[in-house]
């Protein structure tokens, strides 16, 4: 009976370690995607306004390819594309932001 309890503890410990490793891998993948990502990817803690300020030229070019509009209409179309991208990635960014906050607290 004692041996069985010890085996169960070892199994639980192994599962816990696996979860921690998987969490770490997921964290690293998110960091790579959002911290080293391309110009069409929002950064952690970046507002939509800041994201569009940084990437507006890209979104204007993308909008122009589709609409052929210019001026304010083009800027509006570009903003809508940026907003769609921002909202699409927001759930993943929120997870990464929480992870980064935890890391920051762990270092304190």
C-alpha positions in Angstrom: 0.0 0.0 0.0 2.8 2.4 0.8 4.5 1.5 -2.4 1.3 2.3 -4.3 1.0 5.7 -2.6 4.6 6.5 -3.5 4.0 5.5 -7.2 0.9 7.8 -7.3 2.9 10.7 -5.9 5.6 10.1 -8.5 3.0 10.0 -11.3 1.4 13.3 -10.0 4.8 14.9 -9.7 5.7 13.9 -13.3 2.3 15.2 -14.6 2.9 18.5 -12.8 6.4 18.8 -14.3 4.9 18.1 -17.8 2.3 20.8 -17.3 5.0 23.3 -16.2 7.1 22.4 -19.3 4.2 22.8 -21.6 3.2 26.1 -20.1 6.8 27.3 -20.5 6.8 26.2 -24.2 3.6 28.0 -24.8 4.9 31.1 -23.1 8.0 31.1 -25.2 6.0 30.7 -28.4 3.8 33.6 -27.5 6.8 35.7 -26.6 8.4 34.9 -29.9 5.2 35.7 -31.8 4.5 39.0 -30.1 7.8 40.3 -29.0 9.8 39.4 -32.1 6.8 39.5 -34.5 6.4 41.3 -37.7 5.0 44.8 -38.1 1.4 43.6 -38.5 1.4 42.1 -35.0 0.4 44.1 -31.9 2.9 44.1 -29.0 2.0 43.2 -25.4 0.5 46.2 -23.6 0.2 48.1 -26.9 -3.1 50.0 -27.4 -5.0 50.0 -30.7 -4.0 53.6 -31.2 -0.3 52.9 -30.7 -0.5 49.8 -32.9 -2.1 51.8 -35.7 0.4 54.6 -35.3 3.3 52.1 -35.6 1.8 50.1 -38.5 -0.6 52.5 -40.3 1.5 52.5 -43.5 1.2 48.8 -43.9 -2.6 48.8 -43.3 -3.1 51.7 -45.8 -1.2 49.8 -48.5 -3.3 46.7 -47.8 -6.5 48.7 -47.9 -5.5 50.5 -51.1 -4.9 47.1 -52.9 -8.5 46.2 -52.2 -10.4 49.5 -52.4 -8.3 51.8 -54.5 -9.6 54.6 -52.3 -7.4 57.5 -51.2 -7.2 60.2 -48.5 -9.3 60.0 -45.4 -11.3 57.1 -46.8 -8.1 55.1 -47.3 -6.9 55.9 -43.7 -10.3 54.8 -42.4 -10.1 51.5 -44.3 -6.6 51.0 -43.1 -7.6 51.6 -39.5 -10.5 49.1 -39.8 -8.0 46.4 -41.1 -5.6 47.2 -38.2 -8.5 47.0 -35.7 -9.6 43.7 -37.1 -6.1 42.3 -36.7 -5.7 43.8 -33.2 -9.1 42.3 -32.1 -8.2 38.9 -33.7 -5.0 38.6 -31.7 -6.2 40.3 -28.5 -7.1 37.1 -26.6 -3.6 35.6 -27.1 -2.0 39.0 -26.2 -4.0 39.1 -22.9 -2.6 35.6 -22.0 0.9 36.8 -22.8 0.4 40.0 -20.8 -0.7 38.0 -17.8 2.4 35.8 -18.1 4.7 38.7 -18.4 3.1 40.3 -15.3 3.6 37.1 -13.4 7.3 36.9 -14.5 7.7 40.5 -13.4 6.2 39.7 -9.9 8.3 36.6 -9.6 11.5 38.7 -10.1 10.5 41.1 -7.3 
